[in-house]
Amino acid sequence: MKPSENNKQDQIEIKTKTGELFNVPVEGSLGLLALGYVGLIAWRKKRKEVKLANGL
């Protein structure tokens, strides 16, 4: 549950206890909020990706 070392804002990976990658939902989640900064940045990145994909 920590950002990768190279570029913290571009490559955030959130993993579950079993080591699986967590798919960040566009609408966010309470779990992301509980992660603090890392969860907030992951959510913002996901929102930005979806907006760009939708041409907004």
HELIX and SHEET records of a PDB file:
HELIX    1   1 LEU A   30  ALA A   34  1                                   5    
HELIX    2   2 TYR A   37  ALA A   53  1                                  17    
END                                                                             
